[in-house]
């Protein structure tokens, strides 16, 4: 399932972007050179939709849920550590309230 998730994420972003599995079932997507917050939201929605599609693996159907926390440079941090921390905080806020959404750090 994790390999399938990684492959789906890669199909949602450009070749210049980065997809990485951090720990367990958490992935990070780094999208570079996008200044428009709406474009980031469109990409996150594309990821959300791609991951919510049923996965068929060895004749077994899997459905996963996504919680996507988003942090933008420089609004939500000036370095990668701060951006990851703030995206993580946004993601955990979603998980507290029922999962299955995306949220910008506030």
Biopython code that builds the backbone (N, CA, C, O; Angstrom):
import numpy as np
from Bio.PDB.StructureBuilder import StructureBuilder

atoms = [
    (1, "UNK", "N", (0.836, -1.190, 0.000)),
    (1, "UNK", "CA", (0.000, 0.000, 0.000)),
    (1, "UNK", "C", (0.880, 1.253, 0.000)),
    (1, "UNK", "O", (0.600, 2.209, -0.723)),
    (2, "UNK", "N", (1.948, 1.248, 0.814)),
    (2, "UNK", "CA", (2.817, 2.425, 0.883)),
    (2, "UNK", "C", (3.507, 2.701, -0.448)),
    (2, "UNK", "O", (3.661, 3.860, -0.835)),
    (3, "UNK", "N", (3.924, 1.652, -1.151)),
    (3, "UNK", "CA", (4.514, 1.846, -2.484)),
    (3, "UNK", "C", (3.495, 2.448, -3.438)),
    (3, "UNK", "O", (3.825, 3.331, -4.230)),
    (4, "UNK", "N", (2.267, 1.976, -3.365)),
    (4, "UNK", "CA", (1.197, 2.494, -4.211)),
    (4, "UNK", "C", (0.954, 3.972, -3.910)),
    (4, "UNK", "O", (0.787, 4.774, -4.828)),
    (5, "UNK", "N", (0.935, 4.327, -2.640)),
    (5, "UNK", "CA", (0.750, 5.726, -2.242)),
    (5, "UNK", "C", (1.881, 6.579, -2.810)),
    (5, "UNK", "O", (1.630, 7.637, -3.387)),
    (6, "UNK", "N", (3.113, 6.127, -2.652)),
    (6, "UNK", "CA", (4.257, 6.859, -3.189)),
    (6, "UNK", "C", (4.155, 7.075, -4.676)),
    (6, "UNK", "O", (4.423, 8.175, -5.161)),
    (7, "UNK", "N", (3.771, 6.046, -5.415)),
    (7, "UNK", "CA", (3.624, 6.165, -6.865)),
    (7, "UNK", "C", (2.512, 7.134, -7.244)),
    (7, "UNK", "O", (2.655, 7.901, -8.196)),
    (8, "UNK", "N", (1.415, 7.106, -6.514)),
    (8, "UNK", "CA", (0.316, 8.041, -6.788)),
    (8, "UNK", "C", (0.741, 9.479, -6.517)),
    (8, "UNK", "O", (0.393, 10.393, -7.265)),
    (9, "UNK", "N", (1.496, 9.666, -5.441)),
    (9, "UNK", "CA", (1.989, 11.012, -5.141)),
    (9, "UNK", "C", (2.893, 11.531, -6.255)),
    (9, "UNK", "O", (2.780, 12.685, -6.670)),
    (10, "UNK", "N", (3.787, 10.674, -6.733)),
    (10, "UNK", "CA", (4.700, 11.077, -7.802)),
    (10, "UNK", "C", (3.946, 11.500, -9.065)),
    (10, "UNK", "O", (4.401, 12.389, -9.785)),
    (11, "UNK", "N", (2.815, 10.882, -9.336)),
    (11, "UNK", "CA", (2.024, 11.230, -10.517)),
    (11, "UNK", "C", (1.300, 12.567, -10.371)),
    (11, "UNK", "O", (0.832, 13.134, -11.358)),
    (12, "UNK", "N", (1.209, 13.069, -9.144)),
    (12, "UNK", "CA", (0.488, 14.327, -8.886)),
    (12, "UNK", "C", (1.379, 15.559, -8.919)),
    (12, "UNK", "O", (0.878, 16.683, -8.932)),
    (13, "UNK", "N", (2.683, 15.364, -8.932)),
    (13, "UNK", "CA", (3.601, 16.497, -8.855)),
    (13, "UNK", "C", (4.521, 16.526, -10.073)),
    (13, "UNK", "O", (4.560, 15.589, -10.870)),
    (14, "UNK", "N", (5.250, 17.617, -10.189)),
    (14, "UNK", "CA", (6.199, 17.765, -11.296)),
    (14, "UNK", "C", (7.495, 17.007, -10.986)),
    (14, "UNK", "O", (7.758, 16.648, -9.838)),
    (15, "UNK", "N", (8.277, 16.778, -12.004)),
    (15, "UNK", "CA", (9.555, 16.074, -11.841)),
    (15, "UNK", "C", (10.497, 16.843, -10.920)),
    (15, "UNK", "O", (11.334, 16.235, -10.251)),
    (16, "UNK", "N", (10.377, 18.160, -10.874)),
    (16, "UNK", "CA", (11.258, 18.982, -10.045)),
    (16, "UNK", "C", (10.853, 18.994, -8.568)),
    (16, "UNK", "O", (11.603, 19.500, -7.733)),
    (17, "UNK", "N", (9.687, 18.448, -8.234)),
    (17, "UNK", "CA", (9.213, 18.402, -6.859)),
    (17, "UNK", "C", (9.750, 17.149, -6.165)),
    (17, "UNK", "O", (10.301, 16.262, -6.817)),
    (18, "UNK", "N", (9.589, 17.081, -4.860)),
    (18, "UNK", "CA", (10.119, 15.969, -4.079)),
    (18, "UNK", "C", (8.999, 15.275, -3.312)),
    (18, "UNK", "O", (8.157, 15.929, -2.697)),
    (19, "UNK", "N", (8.998, 13.951, -3.355)),
    (19, "UNK", "CA", (8.088, 13.133, -2.558)),
    (19, "UNK", "C", (8.951, 12.237, -1.687)),
    (19, "UNK", "O", (9.843, 11.550, -2.185)),
    (20, "UNK", "N", (8.685, 12.245, -0.378)),
    (20, "UNK", "CA", (9.484, 11.430, 0.535)),
    (20, "UNK", "C", (8.591, 10.815, 1.606)),
    (20, "UNK", "O", (7.684, 11.465, 2.127)),
    (21, "UNK", "N", (8.861, 9.558, 1.922)),
    (21, "UNK", "CA", (8.186, 8.917, 3.054)),
    (21, "UNK", "C", (8.994, 9.264, 4.292)),
    (21, "UNK", "O", (10.193, 8.992, 4.361)),
    (22, "UNK", "N", (8.331, 9.866, 5.266)),
    (22, "UNK", "CA", (9.035, 10.328, 6.460)),
    (22, "UNK", "C", (9.099, 9.225, 7.515)),
    (22, "UNK", "O", (10.177, 8.704, 7.802)),
    (23, "UNK", "N", (7.967, 8.873, 8.086)),
    (23, "UNK", "CA", (7.874, 7.801, 9.082)),
    (23, "UNK", "C", (6.533, 7.116, 8.909)),
    (23, "UNK", "O", (5.551, 7.750, 8.523)),
    (24, "UNK", "N", (6.488, 5.832, 9.191)),
    (24, "UNK", "CA", (5.213, 5.109, 9.135)),
    (24, "UNK", "C", (4.463, 5.359, 7.847)),
    (24, "UNK", "O", (4.946, 5.049, 6.758)),
    (25, "UNK", "N", (3.276, 5.924, 7.982)),
    (25, "UNK", "CA", (2.441, 6.182, 6.801)),
    (25, "UNK", "C", (2.405, 7.660, 6.439)),
    (25, "UNK", "O", (1.487, 8.107, 5.751)),
    (26, "UNK", "N", (3.411, 8.434, 6.902)),
    (26, "UNK", "CA", (3.457, 9.867, 6.612)),
    (26, "UNK", "C", (4.426, 10.156, 5.476)),
    (26, "UNK", "O", (5.567, 9.694, 5.462)),
    (27, "UNK", "N", (3.928, 10.937, 4.524)),
    (27, "UNK", "CA", (4.726, 11.365, 3.383)),
    (27, "UNK", "C", (4.824, 12.886, 3.397)),
    (27, "UNK", "O", (3.943, 13.575, 3.913)),
    (28, "UNK", "N", (5.905, 13.395, 2.825)),
    (28, "UNK", "CA", (6.084, 14.833, 2.645)),
    (28, "UNK", "C", (6.249, 15.100, 1.167)),
    (28, "UNK", "O", (6.955, 14.379, 0.462)),
    (29, "UNK", "N", (5.582, 16.153, 0.704)),
    (29, "UNK", "CA", (5.705, 16.588, -0.681)),
    (29, "UNK", "C", (6.226, 18.018, -0.665)),
    (29, "UNK", "O", (5.608, 18.904, -0.075)),
    (30, "UNK", "N", (7.364, 18.240, -1.315)),
    (30, "UNK", "CA", (7.940, 19.573, -1.420)),
    (30, "UNK", "C", (7.691, 20.088, -2.828)),
    (30, "UNK", "O", (8.157, 19.506, -3.808)),
    (31, "UNK", "N", (6.956, 21.175, -2.915)),
    (31, "UNK", "CA", (6.621, 21.766, -4.205)),
    (31, "UNK", "C", (7.379, 23.081, -4.309)),
    (31, "UNK", "O", (7.182, 23.993, -3.505)),
    (32, "UNK", "N", (8.226, 23.163, -5.286)),
    (32, "UNK", "CA", (9.104, 24.328, -5.417)),
    (32, "UNK", "C", (8.553, 25.330, -6.431)),
    (32, "UNK", "O", (7.824, 24.987, -7.361)),
    (33, "UNK", "N", (8.936, 26.578, -6.204)),
    (33, "UNK", "CA", (8.689, 27.658, -7.164)),
    (33, "UNK", "C", (7.227, 27.859, -7.523)),
    (33, "UNK", "O", (6.889, 28.044, -8.692)),
    (34, "UNK", "N", (6.366, 27.824, -6.527)),
    (34, "UNK", "CA", (4.960, 28.154, -6.736)),
    (34, "UNK", "C", (4.626, 29.284, -5.781)),
    (34, "UNK", "O", (4.726, 29.130, -4.564)),
    (35, "UNK", "N", (4.229, 30.417, -6.335)),
    (35, "UNK", "CA", (3.930, 31.577, -5.505)),
    (35, "UNK", "C", (2.438, 31.728, -5.236)),
    (35, "UNK", "O", (2.044, 32.476, -4.341)),
    (36, "UNK", "N", (1.619, 31.038, -5.987)),
    (36, "UNK", "CA", (0.173, 31.182, -5.881)),
    (36, "UNK", "C", (-0.396, 30.146, -4.925)),
    (36, "UNK", "O", (-0.313, 28.945, -5.180)),
    (37, "UNK", "N", (-0.977, 30.613, -3.819)),
    (37, "UNK", "CA", (-1.561, 29.716, -2.825)),
    (37, "UNK", "C", (-2.648, 28.836, -3.445)),
    (37, "UNK", "O", (-2.817, 27.687, -3.038)),
    (38, "UNK", "N", (-3.383, 29.364, -4.423)),
    (38, "UNK", "CA", (-4.436, 28.581, -5.086)),
    (38, "UNK", "C", (-3.855, 27.400, -5.850)),
    (38, "UNK", "O", (-4.472, 26.336, -5.904)),
    (39, "UNK", "N", (-2.672, 27.574, -6.443)),
    (39, "UNK", "CA", (-2.030, 26.471, -7.167)),
    (39, "UNK", "C", (-1.633, 25.364, -6.196)),
    (39, "UNK", "O", (-1.764, 24.182, -6.513)),
    (40, "UNK", "N", (-1.152, 25.740, -5.023)),
    (40, "UNK", "CA", (-0.781, 24.750, -4.009)),
    (40, "UNK", "C", (-2.026, 23.980, -3.571)),
    (40, "UNK", "O", (-1.989, 22.759, -3.425)),
    (41, "UNK", "N", (-3.114, 24.694, -3.366)),
    (41, "UNK", "CA", (-4.353, 24.037, -2.962)),
    (41, "UNK", "C", (-4.852, 23.082, -4.047)),
    (41, "UNK", "O", (-5.352, 22.003, -3.730)),
    (42, "UNK", "N", (-4.726, 23.459, -5.312)),
    (42, "UNK", "CA", (-5.135, 22.575, -6.415)),
    (42, "UNK", "C", (-4.307, 21.294, -6.425)),
    (42, "UNK", "O", (-4.843, 20.206, -6.634)),
    (43, "UNK", "N", (-3.011, 21.423, -6.200)),
    (43, "UNK", "CA", (-2.140, 20.243, -6.158)),
    (43, "UNK", "C", (-2.527, 19.353, -4.975)),
    (43, "UNK", "O", (-2.601, 18.132, -5.112)),
    (44, "UNK", "N", (-2.774, 19.964, -3.818)),
    (44, "UNK", "CA", (-3.166, 19.186, -2.638)),
    (44, "UNK", "C", (-4.489, 18.467, -2.873)),
    (44, "UNK", "O", (-4.647, 17.320, -2.454)),
    (45, "UNK", "N", (-5.439, 19.117, -3.535)),
    (45, "UNK", "CA", (-6.715, 18.465, -3.855)),
    (45, "UNK", "C", (-6.519, 17.317, -4.835)),
    (45, "UNK", "O", (-7.172, 16.279, -4.728)),
    (46, "UNK", "N", (-5.608, 17.512, -5.797)),
    (46, "UNK", "CA", (-5.289, 16.441, -6.748)),
    (46, "UNK", "C", (-4.711, 15.232, -6.011)),
    (46, "UNK", "O", (-5.069, 14.091, -6.306)),
    (47, "UNK", "N", (-3.823, 15.481, -5.062)),
    (47, "UNK", "CA", (-3.242, 14.411, -4.252)),
    (47, "UNK", "C", (-4.331, 13.722, -3.432)),
    (47, "UNK", "O", (-4.405, 12.494, -3.391)),
    (48, "UNK", "N", (-5.165, 14.515, -2.787)),
    (48, "UNK", "CA", (-6.248, 13.976, -1.962)),
    (48, "UNK", "C", (-7.145, 13.048, -2.790)),
    (48, "UNK", "O", (-7.489, 11.952, -2.347)),
    (49, "UNK", "N", (-7.519, 13.493, -3.994)),
    (49, "UNK", "CA", (-8.386, 12.681, -4.855)),
    (49, "UNK", "C", (-7.681, 11.405, -5.313)),
    (49, "UNK", "O", (-8.280, 10.329, -5.325)),
    (50, "UNK", "N", (-6.413, 11.527, -5.689)),
    (50, "UNK", "CA", (-5.667, 10.353, -6.162)),
    (50, "UNK", "C", (-5.525, 9.303, -5.069)),
    (50, "UNK", "O", (-5.593, 8.105, -5.343)),
    (51, "UNK", "N", (-5.328, 9.746, -3.837)),
    (51, "UNK", "CA", (-5.141, 8.792, -2.754)),
    (51, "UNK", "C", (-6.449, 8.209, -2.240)),
    (51, "UNK", "O", (-6.451, 7.163, -1.591)),
    (52, "UNK", "N", (-7.543, 8.866, -2.521)),
    (52, "UNK", "CA", (-8.841, 8.348, -2.085)),
    (52, "UNK", "C", (-9.432, 7.330, -3.052)),
    (52, "UNK", "O", (-10.447, 6.704, -2.746)),
    (53, "UNK", "N", (-8.812, 7.158, -4.213)),
    (53, "UNK", "CA", (-9.271, 6.128, -5.144)),
    (53, "UNK", "C", (-8.914, 4.754, -4.580)),
    (53, "UNK", "O", (-7.853, 4.579, -3.980)),
    (54, "UNK", "N", (-9.792, 3.795, -4.773)),
    (54, "UNK", "CA", (-9.571, 2.437, -4.271)),
    (54, "UNK", "C", (-8.293, 1.865, -4.866)),
    (54, "UNK", "O", (-8.017, 2.048, -6.051)),
    (55, "UNK", "N", (-7.513, 1.170, -4.039)),
    (55, "UNK", "CA", (-6.299, 0.486, -4.483)),
    (55, "UNK", "C", (-6.589, -1.001, -4.547)),
    (55, "UNK", "O", (-7.078, -1.590, -3.584)),
    (56, "UNK", "N", (-6.289, -1.595, -5.669)),
    (56, "UNK", "CA", (-6.434, -3.047, -5.837)),
    (56, "UNK", "C", (-5.031, -3.645, -5.802)),
    (56, "UNK", "O", (-4.220, -3.408, -6.697)),
    (57, "UNK", "N", (-4.760, -4.419, -4.765)),
    (57, "UNK", "CA", (-3.449, -5.044, -4.610)),
    (57, "UNK", "C", (-3.670, -6.513, -4.278)),
    (57, "UNK", "O", (-4.271, -6.848, -3.257)),
    (58, "UNK", "N", (-3.178, -7.386, -5.154)),
    (58, "UNK", "CA", (-3.302, -8.838, -4.960)),
    (58, "UNK", "C", (-4.742, -9.230, -4.662)),
    (58, "UNK", "O", (-5.015, -9.945, -3.698)),
    (59, "UNK", "N", (-5.656, -8.757, -5.496)),
    (59, "UNK", "CA", (-7.085, -9.067, -5.391)),
    (59, "UNK", "C", (-7.740, -8.595, -4.093)),
    (59, "UNK", "O", (-8.799, -9.091, -3.710)),
    (60, "UNK", "N", (-7.114, -7.647, -3.430)),
    (60, "UNK", "CA", (-7.695, -7.053, -2.225)),
    (60, "UNK", "C", (-7.873, -5.561, -2.474)),
    (60, "UNK", "O", (-6.976, -4.900, -2.998)),
    (61, "UNK", "N", (-9.029, -5.036, -2.097)),
    (61, "UNK", "CA", (-9.303, -3.612, -2.261)),
    (61, "UNK", "C", (-8.943, -2.866, -0.978)),
    (61, "UNK", "O", (-9.309, -3.274, 0.124)),
    (62, "UNK", "N", (-8.219, -1.770, -1.153)),
    (62, "UNK", "CA", (-7.838, -0.926, -0.028)),
    (62, "UNK", "C", (-8.342, 0.477, -0.286)),
    (62, "UNK", "O", (-8.281, 0.973, -1.411)),
    (63, "UNK", "N", (-8.839, 1.112, 0.756)),
    (63, "UNK", "CA", (-9.234, 2.516, 0.691)),
    (63, "UNK", "C", (-8.554, 3.215, 1.859)),
    (63, "UNK", "O", (-8.682, 2.799, 3.010)),
    (64, "UNK", "N", (-7.833, 4.278, 1.545)),
    (64, "UNK", "CA", (-7.152, 5.021, 2.600)),
    (64, "UNK", "C", (-7.760, 6.407, 2.720)),
    (64, "UNK", "O", (-8.461, 6.881, 1.826)),
    (65, "UNK", "N", (-7.475, 7.038, 3.839)),
    (65, "UNK", "CA", (-7.955, 8.375, 4.107)),
    (65, "UNK", "C", (-6.742, 9.295, 4.196)),
    (65, "UNK", "O", (-5.674, 8.864, 4.632)),
    (66, "UNK", "N", (-6.889, 10.546, 3.794)),
    (66, "UNK", "CA", (-5.761, 11.468, 3.824)),
    (66, "UNK", "C", (-6.046, 12.671, 4.699)),
    (66, "UNK", "O", (-7.164, 13.182, 4.751)),
    (67, "UNK", "N", (-5.011, 13.105, 5.377)),
    (67, "UNK", "CA", (-5.020, 14.365, 6.121)),
    (67, "UNK", "C", (-3.792, 15.113, 5.640)),
    (67, "UNK", "O", (-2.665, 14.673, 5.865)),
    (68, "UNK", "N", (-4.005, 16.246, 4.977)),
    (68, "UNK", "CA", (-2.909, 16.964, 4.332)),
    (68, "UNK", "C", (-2.725, 18.324, 4.999)),
    (68, "UNK", "O", (-3.581, 19.202, 4.898)),
    (69, "UNK", "N", (-1.590, 18.483, 5.684)),
    (69, "UNK", "CA", (-1.224, 19.763, 6.269)),
    (69, "UNK", "C", (-0.307, 20.506, 5.313)),
    (69, "UNK", "O", (0.591, 19.912, 4.718)),
    (70, "UNK", "N", (-0.534, 21.808, 5.166)),
    (70, "UNK", "CA", (0.208, 22.603, 4.186)),
    (70, "UNK", "C", (0.853, 23.803, 4.869)),
    (70, "UNK", "O", (0.213, 24.505, 5.652)),
    (71, "UNK", "N", (2.134, 24.029, 4.561)),
    (71, "UNK", "CA", (2.848, 25.219, 5.012)),
    (71, "UNK", "C", (3.557, 25.818, 3.800)),
    (71, "UNK", "O", (4.204, 25.104, 3.034)),
    (72, "UNK", "N", (3.430, 27.121, 3.637)),
    (72, "UNK", "CA", (4.042, 27.839, 2.513)),
    (72, "UNK", "C", (5.213, 28.691, 2.983)),
    (72, "UNK", "O", (5.171, 29.300, 4.052)),
    (73, "UNK", "N", (6.249, 28.721, 2.166)),
    (73, "UNK", "CA", (7.376, 29.629, 2.388)),
    (73, "UNK", "C", (7.045, 30.952, 1.729)),
    (73, "UNK", "O", (6.532, 30.930, 0.610)),
    (74, "UNK", "N", (7.288, 32.066, 2.315)),
    (74, "UNK", "CA", (7.837, 32.336, 3.640)),
    (74, "UNK", "C", (6.751, 32.582, 4.704)),
    (74, "UNK", "O", (7.065, 32.863, 5.861)),
    (75, "UNK", "N", (5.492, 32.476, 4.310)),
    (75, "UNK", "CA", (4.392, 32.796, 5.232)),
    (75, "UNK", "C", (4.384, 31.935, 6.488)),
    (75, "UNK", "O", (4.054, 32.419, 7.571)),
    (76, "UNK", "N", (4.747, 30.659, 6.350)),
    (76, "UNK", "CA", (4.634, 29.723, 7.474)),
    (76, "UNK", "C", (5.978, 29.198, 7.948)),
    (76, "UNK", "O", (6.031, 28.257, 8.740)),
    (77, "UNK", "N", (7.047, 29.786, 7.480)),
    (77, "UNK", "CA", (8.376, 29.361, 7.913)),
    (77, "UNK", "C", (9.447, 29.809, 6.944)),
    (77, "UNK", "O", (9.195, 29.989, 5.752)),
    (78, "UNK", "N", (10.659, 29.987, 7.476)),
    (78, "UNK", "CA", (11.777, 30.443, 6.646)),
    (78, "UNK", "C", (12.774, 29.352, 6.313)),
    (78, "UNK", "O", (13.693, 29.568, 5.522)),
    (79, "UNK", "N", (12.601, 28.172, 6.913)),
    (79, "UNK", "CA", (13.499, 27.067, 6.591)),
    (79, "UNK", "C", (12.708, 25.762, 6.581)),
    (79, "UNK", "O", (11.560, 25.715, 7.023)),
    (80, "UNK", "N", (13.331, 24.718, 6.078)),
    (80, "UNK", "CA", (12.631, 23.441, 5.911)),
    (80, "UNK", "C", (12.141, 22.876, 7.236)),
    (80, "UNK", "O", (11.058, 22.294, 7.294)),
    (81, "UNK", "N", (12.919, 23.036, 8.294)),
    (81, "UNK", "CA", (12.519, 22.502, 9.599)),
    (81, "UNK", "C", (11.225, 23.161, 10.093)),
    (81, "UNK", "O", (10.309, 22.480, 10.553)),
    (82, "UNK", "N", (11.163, 24.467, 9.993)),
    (82, "UNK", "CA", (9.974, 25.195, 10.450)),
    (82, "UNK", "C", (8.760, 24.893, 9.563)),
    (82, "UNK", "O", (7.644, 24.750, 10.061)),
    (83, "UNK", "N", (8.985, 24.799, 8.256)),
    (83, "UNK", "CA", (7.882, 24.485, 7.339)),
    (83, "UNK", "C", (7.318, 23.094, 7.614)),
    (83, "UNK", "O", (6.100, 22.915, 7.641)),
    (84, "UNK", "N", (8.194, 22.103, 7.818)),
    (84, "UNK", "CA", (7.728, 20.747, 8.118)),
    (84, "UNK", "C", (6.980, 20.702, 9.447)),
    (84, "UNK", "O", (5.945, 20.046, 9.559)),
    (85, "UNK", "N", (7.500, 21.393, 10.441)),
    (85, "UNK", "CA", (6.852, 21.437, 11.758)),
    (85, "UNK", "C", (5.447, 22.038, 11.632)),
    (85, "UNK", "O", (4.500, 21.519, 12.223)),
    (86, "UNK", "N", (5.308, 23.112, 10.877)),
    (86, "UNK", "CA", (4.016, 23.780, 10.748)),
    (86, "UNK", "C", (3.037, 22.989, 9.880)),
    (86, "UNK", "O", (1.840, 22.970, 10.167)),
    (87, "UNK", "N", (3.523, 22.344, 8.835)),
    (87, "UNK", "CA", (2.651, 21.469, 8.031)),
    (87, "UNK", "C", (2.164, 20.304, 8.875)),
    (87, "UNK", "O", (1.007, 19.896, 8.782)),
    (88, "UNK", "N", (3.058, 19.772, 9.700)),
    (88, "UNK", "CA", (2.708, 18.677, 10.604)),
    (88, "UNK", "C", (1.640, 19.128, 11.608)),
    (88, "UNK", "O", (0.702, 18.383, 11.892)),
    (89, "UNK", "N", (1.781, 20.332, 12.140)),
    (89, "UNK", "CA", (0.791, 20.864, 13.083)),
    (89, "UNK", "C", (-0.575, 20.990, 12.421)),
    (89, "UNK", "O", (-1.595, 20.666, 13.030)),
    (90, "UNK", "N", (-0.599, 21.460, 11.178)),
    (90, "UNK", "CA", (-1.871, 21.571, 10.448)),
    (90, "UNK", "C", (-2.481, 20.194, 10.228)),
    (90, "UNK", "O", (-3.693, 20.022, 10.357)),
    (91, "UNK", "N", (-1.642, 19.210, 9.894)),
    (91, "UNK", "CA", (-2.140, 17.852, 9.676)),
    (91, "UNK", "C", (-2.745, 17.273, 10.954)),
    (91, "UNK", "O", (-3.804, 16.647, 10.907)),
    (92, "UNK", "N", (-2.090, 17.472, 12.081)),
    (92, "UNK", "CA", (-2.612, 16.925, 13.333)),
    (92, "UNK", "C", (-3.900, 17.616, 13.771)),
    (92, "UNK", "O", (-4.734, 16.998, 14.433)),
    (93, "UNK", "N", (-4.073, 18.871, 13.416)),
    (93, "UNK", "CA", (-5.357, 19.536, 13.677)),
    (93, "UNK", "C", (-6.482, 18.851, 12.909)),
    (93, "UNK", "O", (-7.585, 18.679, 13.428)),
    (94, "UNK", "N", (-6.193, 18.462, 11.669)),
    (94, "UNK", "CA", (-7.192, 17.743, 10.862)),
    (94, "UNK", "C", (-7.519, 16.409, 11.527)),
    (94, "UNK", "O", (-8.689, 16.049, 11.660)),
    (95, "UNK", "N", (-6.490, 15.680, 11.942)),
    (95, "UNK", "CA", (-6.703, 14.357, 12.531)),
    (95, "UNK", "C", (-7.548, 14.435, 13.807)),
    (95, "UNK", "O", (-8.314, 13.516, 14.098)),
    (96, "UNK", "N", (-7.416, 15.516, 14.561)),
    (96, "UNK", "CA", (-8.224, 15.687, 15.768)),
    (96, "UNK", "C", (-9.699, 15.861, 15.448)),
    (96, "UNK", "O", (-10.567, 15.519, 16.251)),
    (97, "UNK", "N", (-9.974, 16.400, 14.258)),
    (97, "UNK", "CA", (-11.367, 16.732, 13.927)),
    (97, "UNK", "C", (-11.982, 15.803, 12.887)),
    (97, "UNK", "O", (-12.990, 16.153, 12.273)),
    (98, "UNK", "N", (-11.402, 14.637, 12.677)),
    (98, "UNK", "CA", (-12.077, 13.658, 11.843)),
    (98, "UNK", "C", (-11.392, 13.207, 10.572)),
    (98, "UNK", "O", (-11.934, 12.348, 9.877)),
    (99, "UNK", "N", (-10.233, 13.737, 10.231)),
    (99, "UNK", "CA", (-9.452, 13.296, 9.073)),
    (99, "UNK", "C", (-10.119, 13.622, 7.746)),
    (99, "UNK", "O", (-11.216, 14.179, 7.694)),
    (100, "UNK", "N", (-9.422, 13.256, 6.675)),
    (100, "UNK", "CA", (-9.993, 13.334, 5.335)),
    (100, "UNK", "C", (-10.093, 14.720, 4.722)),
    (100, "UNK", "O", (-10.959, 14.967, 3.883)),
    (101, "UNK", "N", (-9.205, 15.638, 5.140)),
    (101, "UNK", "CA", (-9.257, 16.996, 4.589)),
    (101, "UNK", "C", (-7.849, 17.520, 4.390)),
    (101, "UNK", "O", (-6.861, 16.829, 4.640)),
    (102, "UNK", "N", (-7.783, 18.771, 3.929)),
    (102, "UNK", "CA", (-6.513, 19.457, 3.867)),
    (102, "UNK", "C", (-6.660, 20.787, 4.579)),
    (102, "UNK", "O", (-7.749, 21.354, 4.659)),
    (103, "UNK", "N", (-5.512, 21.285, 5.106)),
    (103, "UNK", "CA", (-5.558, 22.528, 5.882)),
    (103, "UNK", "C", (-4.228, 23.254, 5.756)),
    (103, "UNK", "O", (-3.162, 22.648, 5.864)),
    (104, "UNK", "N", (-4.305, 24.552, 5.528)),
    (104, "UNK", "CA", (-3.118, 25.389, 5.570)),
    (104, "UNK", "C", (-2.810, 25.715, 7.022)),
    (104, "UNK", "O", (-3.718, 25.889, 7.835)),
    (105, "UNK", "N", (-1.519, 25.796, 7.345)),
    (105, "UNK", "CA", (-1.120, 26.213, 8.687)),
    (105, "UNK", "C", (-1.632, 27.622, 8.929)),
    (105, "UNK", "O", (-1.576, 28.470, 8.039)),
    (106, "UNK", "N", (-2.132, 27.873, 10.136)),
    (106, "UNK", "CA", (-2.654, 29.218, 10.446)),
    (106, "UNK", "C", (-1.930, 29.819, 11.614)),
    (106, "UNK", "O", (-2.232, 30.942, 12.017)),
]
sb = StructureBuilder()
sb.init_structure("model")
sb.init_model(0)
sb.init_chain("A")
sb.init_seg("    ")
for serial, (resi, resn, name, xyz) in enumerate(atoms, 1):
    if name == "N":
        sb.init_residue(resn, " ", resi, " ")
    sb.init_atom(name, np.array(xyz, "f"), 0.0, 1.0, " ", f" {name:<3s}", serial, name[0])
structure = sb.get_structure()
